[in-house]
Amino acid sequence: MRKDRLIRIAARALAKAGLVHAYGHCSARVDVDNFPVCPAIPMGQISRDAPCDLVPVNGPLPPGILGEVRLHQQVYRRYPDAGGVVRFMGPSLMALGSLGKAPRMRHGFGSYFHPGAGYWNDPQLVRDETRAKGVIDAMGQSTGVIMRGNGAVVRSSSLERAVVLAWYLEDAARVELMALSTGLAETAPMLSEQDAKQRATDQGGIFERMWDHLTHDDPEKNA
């Protein structure tokens, strides 16, 4: 699938799932030096055949590119295996991040962020190189990082997998909020690092099935 087409499908899927709204963006690496990013419009409104903008992994952002795309640049610089990045604002993540917390590894979907999703404790927009570097520093060895009151960023080997991880991280935040609401969060069981590594499988078409679920009726998917 061509990268522009993939990005448009991913953007609309994220919007349909309620993970983005007027804000949010996604990208897919095309080679070691470049990646296209979705148009700077609400992702659910990205039309069929809309062009994506090519961005260099290193160097200044091209004119018209959103400042937060520096987050994507930082991911592609740091993680040679990164093939897709999603910047999103799921409602549970927004709430949990505003509480100063990241979701812990309590259930299967949370295991995909072992050793635990990172947390960036700064509510300001990430529109400069220093903050973008800080956010991805906070991601560390995880595949996701939560920004205080400002959503999250996930990375994976492909954009399809990054979209699925975005859904997983939002669900982990939902579970964390529910655990906190019971008053039992501190005594409830959590996955160990070993358990999380074992549970975070990609066997059995797990990523493929969720991708199909999120994109099944997209107008470009089977075009």
N, CA and C of each residue as an Amber inpcrd file, in Angstrom:
protein
   669
   0.8480000  -1.1890000   0.0000000   0.0000000   0.0000000   0.0000000
   0.8880000   1.2450000   0.0000000   0.6160000   2.2040000  -0.8660000
   1.3790000   3.4390000  -0.9050000   1.2750000   4.1640000   0.4360000
   2.3510000   4.8320000   0.8360000   2.3820000   5.4590000   2.1550000
   1.3230000   6.5460000   2.2990000   1.1100000   7.3860000   1.2780000
   0.1020000   8.4380000   1.4060000  -1.2750000   7.8380000   1.6540000
  -1.5960000   6.8180000   0.9010000  -2.9000000   6.1660000   1.0610000
  -3.0280000   5.5460000   2.4480000  -1.9710000   4.8700000   2.8990000
  -1.9670000   4.2730000   4.2310000  -2.1840000   5.3380000   5.3000000
  -1.5090000   6.4570000   5.1720000  -1.6260000   7.5290000   6.1580000
  -3.0400000   8.0770000   6.2010000  -3.6570000   8.2600000   5.0460000
  -5.0400000   8.7600000   5.0210000  -5.9950000   7.7750000   5.6910000
  -5.8210000   6.4960000   5.4100000  -6.6730000   5.4780000   6.0260000
  -6.4840000   5.4720000   7.5380000  -5.2250000   5.5320000   7.9700000
  -4.9230000   5.5510000   9.4010000  -5.5250000   6.7670000  10.0810000
  -5.4110000   7.9350000   9.4330000  -5.9390000   9.1620000  10.0200000
  -7.4440000   9.0760000  10.2260000  -8.1480000   8.5860000   9.2270000
  -9.6090000   8.4870000   9.3460000 -10.0010000   7.4480000  10.3840000
  -9.2340000   6.3700000  10.4950000  -9.5280000   5.3450000  11.4970000
  -9.3560000   5.8920000  12.9070000  -8.3110000   6.6570000  13.1260000
  -8.0850000   7.2630000  14.4390000  -9.2190000   8.2150000  14.8040000
  -9.7000000   8.9660000  13.8180000 -10.8190000   9.8740000  14.0770000
 -12.0960000   9.1100000  14.3870000 -12.3520000   8.0790000  13.6220000
 -13.5620000   7.2840000  13.8430000 -13.5620000   6.6340000  15.2260000
 -12.3790000   6.2440000  15.7000000 -12.2570000   5.6040000  17.0090000
 -12.2890000   6.6120000  18.1580000 -12.3610000   7.8990000  17.8530000
 -12.4190000   8.9150000  18.8890000 -11.0730000   9.2160000  19.5320000
  -9.9900000   8.8480000  18.8530000  -8.6480000   9.0550000  19.4090000
  -8.0460000  10.3970000  18.9960000  -8.6220000  11.0250000  17.9770000
  -8.2210000  12.3680000  17.5470000  -9.4880000  13.1470000  17.2370000
  -9.3200000  14.4530000  17.0760000 -10.4680000  15.3050000  16.7310000
  -9.9510000  16.3910000  15.7970000 -10.0130000  17.6550000  16.1990000
  -9.4340000  18.7090000  15.3700000  -7.9120000  18.6300000  15.3590000
  -7.3550000  17.9560000  16.3720000  -5.9140000  17.8860000  16.5380000
  -5.4460000  16.4360000  16.5170000  -4.2080000  16.2360000  16.1050000
  -3.6140000  14.9130000  16.0060000  -2.9930000  14.7290000  14.6350000
  -2.0390000  13.8240000  14.5380000  -1.3760000  13.5680000  13.2600000
  -0.6970000  12.2100000  13.2880000  -0.4310000  11.6840000  12.1010000
   0.2380000  10.3950000  11.9870000   1.1690000  10.4240000  10.7840000
   2.1560000   9.5440000  10.8000000   3.1520000   9.5160000   9.7300000
   3.6650000   8.0970000   9.5400000   4.3450000   7.8840000   8.4200000
   4.9460000   6.5850000   8.1130000   6.2860000   6.8210000   7.4290000
   7.3150000   6.1760000   7.8940000   8.6380000   6.3460000   7.2920000
   8.6630000   5.7460000   5.8880000   9.2930000   6.4610000   4.9530000
   9.4760000   5.9070000   3.6090000  10.9080000   5.4370000   3.3850000
  11.8680000   6.0760000   4.0490000  13.2590000   5.6470000   3.9830000
  13.9840000   6.2360000   5.1860000  15.2800000   6.0700000   5.2430000
  16.0230000   6.5110000   6.4190000  15.9780000   8.0190000   6.6020000
  15.7050000   8.7600000   5.5390000  15.8030000  10.2160000   5.5920000
  14.4800000  10.9660000   5.5880000  13.3670000  10.3010000   5.2510000
  12.1170000  11.0310000   5.0210000  10.8950000  10.2710000   5.5320000
   9.8490000  11.0450000   5.8360000   8.5510000  10.4610000   6.1630000
   7.4470000  11.4170000   5.7400000   6.3660000  10.9050000   5.1500000
   5.1970000  11.7500000   4.9080000   4.3090000  11.7960000   6.1460000
   3.6950000  12.9550000   6.3700000   2.7780000  13.1430000   7.4920000
   1.4360000  13.5840000   6.9330000   0.3580000  13.2650000   7.6510000
  -0.9840000  13.5890000   7.1540000  -1.1730000  15.0940000   7.0560000
  -2.1100000  15.5400000   6.2130000  -2.3800000  16.9740000   6.0880000
  -2.7760000  17.5960000   7.4270000  -2.4610000  18.8680000   7.5880000
  -2.7220000  19.5820000   8.8420000  -4.1570000  20.0760000   8.9050000
  -5.0880000  19.1140000   8.8570000  -6.5150000  19.3940000   8.9940000
  -7.0920000  18.3280000   9.9130000  -8.3160000  18.5210000  10.4330000
  -8.9080000  17.4550000  11.2470000  -8.8560000  16.1150000  10.5200000
  -8.3630000  15.0920000  11.2110000  -8.0340000  13.8360000  10.5350000
  -9.2380000  13.1250000   9.9410000 -10.3920000  13.3010000  10.5470000
 -11.5890000  12.6910000   9.9980000 -12.0580000  13.3390000   8.7140000
 -11.5190000  14.5140000   8.4020000 -11.9130000  15.2370000   7.1980000
 -10.9170000  15.0700000   6.0540000  -9.9030000  14.2370000   6.2440000
  -8.9220000  14.0250000   5.1850000  -9.5800000  13.2430000   4.0570000
  -9.6030000  13.8310000   2.8980000 -10.3290000  13.2470000   1.7740000
  -9.5000000  12.2110000   1.0290000 -10.1800000  11.4230000   0.2670000
  -9.5260000  10.4600000  -0.6010000  -8.5870000  11.1920000  -1.5670000
  -7.3770000  10.6630000  -1.7020000  -6.3540000  11.2170000  -2.5940000
  -5.7410000  12.5250000  -2.1080000  -6.0490000  12.9770000  -0.8810000
  -5.4170000  14.1850000  -0.3590000  -3.9100000  13.9450000  -0.2230000
  -3.0800000  14.8770000  -0.6800000  -1.6350000  14.6710000  -0.6000000
  -1.1190000  14.8070000   0.8160000  -0.1340000  13.9960000   1.1410000
   0.5710000  14.1090000   2.4130000   1.8690000  14.8810000   2.1800000
   2.3950000  15.4680000   3.2250000   3.5790000  16.3100000   3.1220000
   4.8240000  15.5260000   3.5120000   5.8550000  15.5860000   2.6960000
   7.1110000  14.8900000   2.9750000   7.9680000  15.7440000   3.9120000
   8.4610000  15.1010000   4.9660000   9.2350000  15.7920000   6.0050000
  10.5790000  15.0900000   6.1570000  11.6790000  15.8260000   6.2890000
  12.9650000  15.1890000   6.5200000  13.0980000  14.7250000   7.9700000
  13.7530000  13.6120000   8.1650000  14.0150000  13.1380000   9.5220000
  14.9380000  14.1120000  10.2450000  15.9010000  14.6670000   9.5270000
  16.8290000  15.6400000  10.0890000  16.6680000  16.9750000   9.3770000
  16.8170000  18.0510000  10.1330000  16.7110000  19.3660000   9.5310000
  15.4350000  20.0730000   9.9100000  15.2740000  21.3110000   9.4770000
  14.0800000  22.0950000   9.8230000  12.8260000  21.5520000   9.1610000
  11.6900000  21.8470000   9.7730000  10.4120000  21.4470000   9.1930000
  10.1390000  22.2870000   7.9550000   9.5830000  21.6800000   6.9170000
   9.1880000  22.4540000   5.7290000   8.0960000  23.4630000   6.0760000
   7.9280000  24.5080000   5.2890000   6.8620000  25.4870000   5.5310000
   5.4900000  24.8150000   5.5730000   4.6670000  25.2550000   6.5200000
   3.3060000  24.7550000   6.6360000   3.1480000  23.5020000   7.4630000
   4.2500000  22.9090000   7.9150000   4.1700000  21.6880000   8.7270000
   3.9610000  22.0600000  10.1850000   3.0680000  21.3620000  10.8630000
   2.7860000  21.6370000  12.2660000   4.0370000  21.4720000  13.1220000
   4.2030000  22.3550000  14.1010000   5.3800000  22.3100000  14.9570000
   5.5530000  20.9960000  15.6950000   4.4300000  20.3530000  16.0650000
   4.5230000  19.1020000  16.8250000   5.0480000  17.9460000  15.9880000
   5.1640000  18.1140000  14.6810000   5.7420000  17.0540000  13.8540000
   7.2140000  16.8410000  14.2170000   7.7990000  17.7620000  14.9750000
   9.1310000  17.5230000  15.5320000   9.1610000  16.2610000  16.3970000
   8.0410000  15.9070000  16.9880000   7.9610000  14.6510000  17.7480000
   8.2250000  13.4550000  16.8350000   7.6550000  13.4690000  15.6450000
   7.8760000  12.3950000  14.6880000   9.3490000  12.3500000  14.2910000
   9.9250000  13.5090000  14.0310000  11.3450000  13.5470000  13.6820000
  12.1890000  12.9100000  14.7630000  11.9080000  13.2390000  16.0060000
  12.6920000  12.6870000  17.1100000  12.5670000  11.1650000  17.1850000
  11.3470000  10.6600000  16.9700000  11.1610000   9.1950000  16.9980000
  11.9790000   8.5350000  15.9030000  11.8780000   9.0290000  14.6850000
  12.5850000   8.3900000  13.5730000  14.1060000   8.5140000  13.7130000
  14.5810000   9.5680000  14.3530000  16.0160000   9.6870000  14.5990000
  16.4900000   8.6770000  15.6350000  15.6980000   8.4910000  16.6870000
  16.1410000   7.6890000  17.8360000  15.9780000   6.1920000  17.6380000
  14.9100000   5.8160000  16.9140000  14.5410000   4.4070000  16.8280000
  14.6110000   3.9660000  15.3620000  15.7020000   3.3380000  14.9560000
  15.8530000   2.9360000  13.5510000  14.7670000   1.9900000  13.0670000
  14.1360000   1.2470000  13.9920000  13.0990000   0.2980000  13.6100000
  11.7110000   0.9340000  13.5480000  11.6020000   2.2210000  13.8790000
  10.2950000   2.8800000  13.8560000   9.8440000   3.0990000  12.4230000
   8.6350000   2.6290000  12.1060000   8.0790000   2.8060000  10.7700000
   6.8200000   3.6270000  10.7490000   6.2480000   3.9080000  11.9360000
   5.0260000   4.6980000  12.0110000   4.9030000   5.3690000  13.3550000
   4.3240000   6.5690000  13.3680000   4.1420000   7.3630000  14.5840000
   2.7240000   7.9230000  14.5930000   2.0900000   7.9040000  15.7610000
   0.7670000   8.4920000  15.9420000   0.8030000   9.4420000  17.1270000
   0.3370000  10.6390000  16.9150000   0.1460000  11.6320000  17.9750000
  -1.3550000  11.7880000  18.1390000  -1.8740000  11.4700000  19.3260000
  -3.3240000  11.4020000  19.4880000  -3.7500000  11.9000000  20.8610000
  -5.0540000  12.0520000  21.0420000  -5.6050000  12.6570000  22.2470000
  -6.8370000  11.8960000  22.7110000  -6.6740000  10.6210000  23.0200000
  -7.7880000   9.8420000  23.5370000  -8.3220000  10.4310000  24.8290000
  -9.6320000  10.4140000  25.0620000 -10.2140000  11.0620000  26.2370000
  -9.7310000  10.4990000  27.5700000  -9.5430000   9.1900000  27.6580000
  -9.0540000   8.6220000  28.9160000  -7.6050000   9.0050000  29.1650000
  -6.8130000   9.0610000  28.1050000  -5.4180000   9.4790000  28.2470000
  -5.3180000  10.9360000  28.6480000  -6.1820000  11.7690000  28.0960000
  -6.1860000  13.1790000  28.4730000  -6.4900000  13.3250000  29.9590000
  -7.4790000  12.5760000  30.4460000  -7.8520000  12.6600000  31.8590000
  -6.7540000  12.1080000  32.7570000  -6.2430000  10.9330000  32.4110000
  -5.2230000  10.3120000  33.2580000  -3.9430000  11.1360000  33.2710000
  -3.5360000  11.6300000  32.1040000  -2.3480000  12.4570000  32.0430000
  -2.4940000  13.7280000  32.8540000  -3.6950000  14.2920000  32.9020000
  -3.9470000  15.4910000  33.6890000  -3.8310000  15.2220000  35.1850000
  -3.9990000  13.9600000  35.5700000  -3.8250000  13.5640000  36.9710000
  -2.3610000  13.3130000  37.3240000  -1.4930000  13.4630000  36.3280000
  -0.0750000  13.2340000  36.5750000   0.3150000  11.7740000  36.5320000
  -0.4660000  10.9600000  35.8090000  -0.2310000   9.5240000  35.8030000
  -0.1760000   8.9660000  34.3850000   0.5530000   7.8720000  34.2530000
   0.5290000   7.0500000  33.0450000  -0.1230000   5.7230000  33.4020000
  -0.7720000   5.0600000  32.4490000  -1.3870000   3.7640000  32.7640000
  -0.3400000   2.7240000  33.1110000  -0.6550000   1.9080000  34.0980000
   0.2450000   0.8380000  34.4830000  -0.1490000  -0.4630000  33.7880000
   0.7130000  -1.4430000  33.8460000   0.4940000  -2.6940000  33.1120000
  -0.4440000  -3.5870000  33.9200000  -1.7350000  -3.3600000  33.7340000
  -2.7500000  -4.1010000  34.4820000  -3.4370000  -5.1730000  33.6460000
  -3.4610000  -5.0120000  32.3170000  -4.1890000  -5.9790000  31.4810000
  -3.4300000  -6.1780000  30.1760000  -3.9670000  -7.0400000  29.3310000
  -3.2330000  -7.4650000  28.1450000  -2.7890000  -6.3290000  27.2480000
  -3.6940000  -5.3840000  26.9700000  -3.3200000  -4.2950000  26.0730000
  -2.2270000  -3.4200000  26.6760000  -2.2350000  -3.2910000  27.9880000
  -1.1950000  -2.4990000  28.6380000   0.1770000  -3.1300000  28.5480000
   0.2390000  -4.4360000  28.3180000   1.5300000  -5.1360000  28.2820000
   2.3960000  -4.6960000  27.1130000   1.7770000  -4.1490000  26.0740000
   2.5310000  -3.7660000  24.8810000   3.3920000  -2.5170000  25.1000000
   3.3140000  -1.9450000  26.2910000   4.1000000  -0.7490000  26.5900000
   5.1630000  -1.0110000  27.6540000   5.4700000  -2.3100000  27.8690000
   6.5070000  -2.6180000  28.8600000   7.8250000  -1.9870000  28.4360000
   8.6140000  -1.5030000  29.3580000   8.5020000  -1.6070000  30.8210000
   7.5300000  -0.6260000  31.4590000   6.7160000   0.0230000  30.6650000
   5.7350000   0.9940000  31.1500000   5.7850000   2.2570000  30.3150000
   4.6290000   2.7680000  29.9370000   4.5810000   3.9810000  29.1300000
   5.2600000   5.1350000  29.8530000   5.9660000   5.9640000  29.0940000
   6.6240000   7.1180000  29.6760000   5.6490000   8.2390000  30.0130000
   6.1360000   9.2170000  30.7650000   5.2980000  10.3560000  31.1530000
   6.1150000  11.6330000  31.0550000   5.5690000  12.6400000  30.3570000
   6.2040000  13.9440000  30.1790000   5.4110000  14.9610000  30.9770000
   6.0150000  15.4880000  32.0360000   5.2940000  16.3280000  32.9890000
   5.3950000  17.8090000  32.6200000   4.7880000  18.1640000  31.4930000
   4.7840000  19.5470000  31.0290000   3.5140000  19.7360000  30.2040000
   2.6310000  20.6670000  30.6070000   1.3580000  20.8310000  29.9000000
   1.4480000  21.6900000  28.6450000   2.6250000  22.2620000  28.3540000
   2.7370000  23.1610000  27.2170000   2.7620000  22.4010000  25.8910000
   2.3020000  23.0600000  24.8380000   2.3580000  22.4600000  23.5140000
   3.8120000  22.1980000  23.1160000   4.0040000  21.1230000  22.3620000
   5.3570000  20.7120000  21.9800000   5.6380000  21.2460000  20.5800000
   6.1420000  22.4640000  20.5150000   6.3510000  23.1160000  19.2240000
   7.7910000  23.5660000  19.0200000   8.6870000  23.0790000  19.8390000
  10.0950000  23.4340000  19.6840000  10.9470000  22.1840000  19.8720000
  12.1740000  22.2670000  19.4300000  13.0640000  21.1120000  19.4350000
  13.3530000  20.6140000  20.8490000  13.5020000  21.5310000  21.7970000
  13.8500000  21.1330000  23.1640000  12.7470000  20.2910000  23.7900000
  11.4950000  20.7450000  23.6580000  10.3940000  19.9620000  24.2420000
  10.1880000  18.6480000  23.4890000  10.3150000  18.6660000  22.1740000
  10.1530000  17.4210000  21.4150000  11.1890000  16.3910000  21.8540000
  12.4180000  16.8360000  22.0390000  13.4670000  15.9290000  22.5090000
  13.1330000  15.3970000  23.9000000  12.6250000  16.2760000  24.7700000
  12.2850000  15.8450000  26.1190000  11.1890000  14.7940000  26.1470000
  10.1690000  14.9760000  25.3140000   9.0710000  14.0040000  25.2670000
   9.5910000  12.6240000  24.8610000  10.4010000  12.5690000  23.8170000
  10.8700000  11.2700000  23.3360000  11.9390000  10.7020000  24.2560000
  12.6780000  11.5410000  24.9720000  13.5320000  11.0470000  26.0520000
  12.6750000  10.2900000  27.0710000  11.5050000  10.8740000  27.4020000
  10.6150000  10.2540000  28.3900000  10.0170000   8.9480000  27.8830000
   9.8870000   8.7940000  26.5680000   9.3900000   7.5290000  26.0210000
  10.3530000   6.3910000  26.3390000  11.6390000   6.6420000  26.2230000
  12.6350000   5.6300000  26.5750000  12.4810000   4.3560000  25.7780000
  12.4550000   3.2330000  26.4680000  12.3600000   1.9290000  25.8160000
  10.9240000   1.4770000  25.5860000   9.9700000   2.2720000  26.0200000
   8.5750000   1.9350000  25.7810000   8.1980000   2.2820000  24.3440000
   6.9900000   1.9010000  23.9570000   6.4600000   2.2820000  22.6430000
   5.4890000   3.4410000  22.7440000   5.3090000   3.9850000  23.9440000
   4.3770000   5.0890000  24.1110000   4.7920000   6.0440000  25.2100000
   4.3530000   7.2850000  25.0900000   4.5960000   8.2820000  26.1270000
   3.3540000   9.1570000  26.2490000   2.9750000   9.4460000  27.4930000
   1.8280000  10.2990000  27.7850000   2.3530000  11.6780000  28.1360000
   1.6950000  12.7080000  27.6180000   2.0590000  14.0870000  27.9190000
   1.0030000  14.6870000  28.8410000   1.4390000  15.3650000  29.8670000
   0.5320000  15.8830000  30.8890000  -0.5800000  16.7380000  30.2820000
  -1.8070000  16.2320000  30.3440000  -2.9650000  16.9450000  29.8270000
  -2.9190000  17.2200000  28.3380000  -2.1390000  16.4090000  27.6020000
  -1.9040000  16.7310000  26.1870000  -1.8400000  15.4880000  25.3090000
  -2.4640000  14.3830000  25.7610000  -2.5200000  13.1940000  24.9190000
  -1.2600000  12.3590000  24.9720000  -0.9150000  11.7410000  23.8350000
   0.1650000  10.7600000  23.8350000   0.7800000  10.6310000  22.4510000
   1.9170000   9.9610000  22.4220000   2.6080000   9.5930000  21.1870000
   2.9520000   8.1160000  21.2810000   2.7180000   7.3750000  20.1850000
   3.1500000   5.9740000  20.1230000   3.9590000   5.7640000  18.8510000
   4.8140000   4.7800000  18.9010000   5.6400000   4.4020000  17.7540000
   5.5690000   2.8980000  17.5750000   5.7770000   2.4380000  16.3480000
   5.8890000   1.0140000  16.1010000   6.6250000   0.8050000  14.7870000
   6.7720000  -0.4690000  14.4100000   7.5160000  -0.8120000  13.2000000
   6.7580000  -0.4480000  11.9300000   5.4610000  -0.2270000  12.0390000
   4.6430000   0.1910000  10.8970000   3.5580000   1.1150000  11.4010000
   2.9710000   1.8890000  10.5020000   1.8810000   2.7640000  10.9110000
   0.6630000   1.9540000  11.3260000   0.3910000   0.8510000  10.6490000
  -0.7410000   0.0090000  11.0400000  -0.6240000  -0.4060000  12.5130000
   0.5640000  -0.8480000  12.8980000   0.7770000  -1.2770000  14.2870000
   0.7120000  -0.0920000  15.2470000   1.1990000   1.0690000  14.8190000
   1.1360000   2.2500000  15.6780000  -0.3150000   2.6570000  15.9450000
  -1.1740000   2.5540000  14.9350000  -2.5940000   2.8500000  15.1270000
  -3.2060000   1.8910000  16.1480000  -2.8780000   0.6170000  16.0320000
  -3.3830000  -0.3680000  16.9950000  -2.8660000  -0.0580000  18.4010000
  -1.5940000   0.3000000  18.5200000  -1.0390000   0.6330000  19.8280000
  -1.7050000   1.8760000  20.4200000  -2.0870000   2.8210000  19.5700000
  -2.8120000   3.9890000  20.0720000  -4.1260000   3.5460000  20.7270000
  -4.8200000   2.6400000  20.0810000  -6.0740000   2.1160000  20.6610000
  -5.7800000   1.3840000  21.9660000  -4.7200000   0.5750000  21.9850000
  -4.3430000  -0.1580000  23.1970000  -4.0160000   0.7890000  24.3500000
  -3.2640000   1.8550000  24.0660000  -2.8610000   2.7630000  25.1360000
  -4.0630000   3.5140000  25.7020000  -4.9810000   3.9010000  24.8480000
  -6.2080000   4.5280000  25.3370000  -6.9930000   3.5530000  26.2160000
  -7.0360000   2.2790000  25.8360000  -7.7500000   1.3150000  26.6560000
  -7.0400000   1.0890000  27.9880000  -5.7140000   1.1060000  27.9760000
  -4.9640000   0.9800000  29.2260000  -5.2680000   2.1560000  30.1510000
  -5.4120000   3.3570000  29.5790000  -5.7670000   4.5240000  30.3900000
  -7.1810000   4.3920000  30.9440000  -8.0890000   3.8490000  30.1380000
  -9.4610000   3.6320000  30.6170000  -9.4670000   2.6970000  31.8130000
  -8.7270000   1.5940000  31.7050000  -8.6600000   0.6250000  32.8010000
  -8.0250000   1.2530000  34.0380000  -6.9740000   2.0620000  33.8320000
  -6.3120000   2.7080000  34.9720000  -7.2540000   3.6580000  35.6990000
  -8.0130000   4.4340000  34.9390000  -8.9770000   5.3300000  35.5700000
 -10.0310000   4.5630000  36.3550000 -10.4950000   3.4590000  35.8000000
 -11.4850000   2.6400000  36.5140000 -10.8800000   2.0430000  37.7780000
  -9.6240000   1.5960000  37.6930000  -8.9580000   1.0430000  38.8780000
  -8.8180000   2.1090000  39.9580000  -8.4320000   3.3110000  39.5590000
  -8.2990000   4.3870000  40.5360000  -9.6380000   4.7230000  41.1850000
 -10.7170000   4.6390000  40.4070000 -12.0350000   5.0060000  40.9370000
 -12.5350000   4.0260000  41.9950000 -12.0090000   2.8090000  41.9840000
 -12.4370000   1.8100000  42.9780000 -11.7560000   1.9910000  44.3260000
 -10.6540000   2.7310000  44.3530000  -9.8680000   2.8470000  45.5700000
  -8.9560000   1.6580000  45.8220000  -8.9040000   0.7230000  44.8650000
  -8.1130000  -0.4960000  45.0380000  -6.8650000  -0.5180000  44.1600000
  -6.5740000   0.5850000  43.5040000  -5.5040000   0.5880000  42.5030000
  -4.1470000   0.1800000  43.0750000  -3.8540000   0.6030000  44.2910000
  -2.5210000   0.3390000  44.8410000  -2.3390000  -1.1010000  45.2920000
  -3.4220000  -1.8010000  45.5610000  -3.3060000  -3.1900000  46.0170000
  -3.6830000  -4.1980000  44.9450000  -4.1970000  -3.7300000  43.8240000
  -4.6090000  -4.6360000  42.7440000  -3.3860000  -5.2340000  42.0550000
  -3.5140000  -6.4410000  41.5080000  -2.3680000  -7.0660000  40.8200000
  -2.0140000  -6.3220000  39.5410000  -0.7330000  -6.3780000  39.1990000
  -0.2480000  -5.8140000  37.9440000   0.6330000  -6.8550000  37.2610000
   0.8500000  -6.6820000  35.9710000   1.7120000  -7.5990000  35.2410000
   3.1680000  -7.3340000  35.5910000   3.9120000  -8.3970000  35.8010000
   5.3540000  -8.2560000  35.9640000   5.9740000  -7.9930000  34.5950000
   7.2350000  -7.5750000  34.5950000   7.9190000  -7.3520000  33.3310000
   7.9470000  -8.6330000  32.5030000   8.2000000  -9.7590000  33.1540000
   8.2390000 -11.0450000  32.4380000   6.8660000 -11.3930000  31.8790000
   5.8280000 -11.2020000  32.6970000   4.4680000 -11.4730000  32.2230000
   4.1040000 -10.5720000  31.0400000   4.4950000  -9.3060000  31.1280000
   4.1660000  -8.3560000  30.0610000   4.8560000  -8.7430000  28.7640000
   6.1200000  -9.1170000  28.8410000   6.8390000  -9.5070000  27.6260000
   6.2030000 -10.7180000  26.9760000   5.7450000 -11.6580000  27.7920000
   5.1130000 -12.8610000  27.2570000   3.7360000 -12.5460000  26.6740000
   2.9990000 -11.6660000  27.3450000   1.6410000 -11.3460000  26.9060000
   1.6220000 -10.4780000  25.6490000   2.6310000  -9.6580000  25.4560000
   2.6360000  -8.7090000  24.3350000   3.0110000  -9.4020000  23.0290000
   2.2040000 -10.3460000  22.6390000   2.4700000 -11.1400000  21.4390000
   1.8840000 -10.4760000  20.1920000   2.4820000 -10.7850000  19.0600000
   1.8600000 -10.3850000  17.8010000   1.3920000 -11.6040000  17.0130000
   1.3820000 -12.7670000  17.6670000   0.9260000 -13.9920000  17.0290000
  -0.6060000 -14.0200000  16.9420000  -1.1060000 -14.8320000  16.0260000
  -2.5470000 -14.9930000  15.8870000  -3.2380000 -13.8220000  15.2070000
  -2.4670000 -13.0180000  14.4930000  -3.0710000 -11.8970000  13.7700000
  -3.6540000 -10.8270000  14.6590000  -3.0950000 -10.6600000  15.8600000
  -3.6570000  -9.7040000  16.8090000  -3.6680000  -8.2850000  16.2500000
  -2.5520000  -7.8450000  15.7130000  -2.4900000  -6.4950000  15.1600000
  -3.3420000  -6.3820000  13.8980000  -3.2850000  -7.4000000  13.0650000
  -4.0350000  -7.3690000  11.8110000  -5.5380000  -7.2990000  12.0600000
  -6.0210000  -8.0290000  13.0530000  -7.4600000  -8.0360000  13.3260000
  -7.9380000  -6.6900000  13.8500000  -7.1540000  -6.0720000  14.7280000
  -7.5630000  -4.7620000  15.2280000  -7.4820000  -3.7030000  14.1240000
  -6.4480000  -3.7720000  13.2870000  -6.3660000  -2.8520000  12.1490000
  -7.5910000  -3.0010000  11.2480000  -7.9850000  -4.2330000  10.9560000
  -9.1750000  -4.4660000  10.1250000 -10.4260000  -3.9220000  10.8010000
 -10.5180000  -4.1010000  12.1050000 -11.6750000  -3.5800000  12.8480000
 -11.7620000  -2.0650000  12.7370000 -10.6270000  -1.3960000  12.8740000
 -10.6180000   0.0580000  12.8780000 -10.7880000   0.6690000  11.4830000
 -10.4780000  -0.0840000  10.4430000 -10.4530000   0.4750000   9.0830000
 -11.4080000  -0.2090000   8.1160000 -12.2760000  -1.0840000   8.5910000
 -12.9850000  -1.9990000   7.6980000 -13.8480000  -1.3030000   6.6530000
 -14.3750000  -0.1240000   6.9610000 -15.2690000   0.5390000   6.0050000
 -14.6370000   1.7670000   5.3710000 -13.3230000   1.8800000   5.4260000
 -12.6800000   3.0510000   4.8420000 -12.8080000   3.0220000   3.3160000
 -13.1010000   4.1570000   2.6870000 -13.3320000   4.1650000   1.2240000
 -12.1020000   3.8470000   0.3970000 -10.9100000   3.9850000   0.9740000
  -9.6980000   3.7080000   0.2010000  -9.0940000   2.3510000   0.5130000
  -9.5920000   1.6510000   1.5180000  -8.9040000   0.4450000   1.9620000
  -8.8530000  -0.6150000   0.8670000  -9.9150000  -0.8370000   0.1890000
  -9.9720000  -1.8850000  -0.8270000 -10.0300000  -1.3190000  -2.2480000
  -9.6610000  -0.0400000  -2.3600000  -9.7210000   0.5910000  -3.6970000
  -8.5840000   0.1020000  -4.5830000
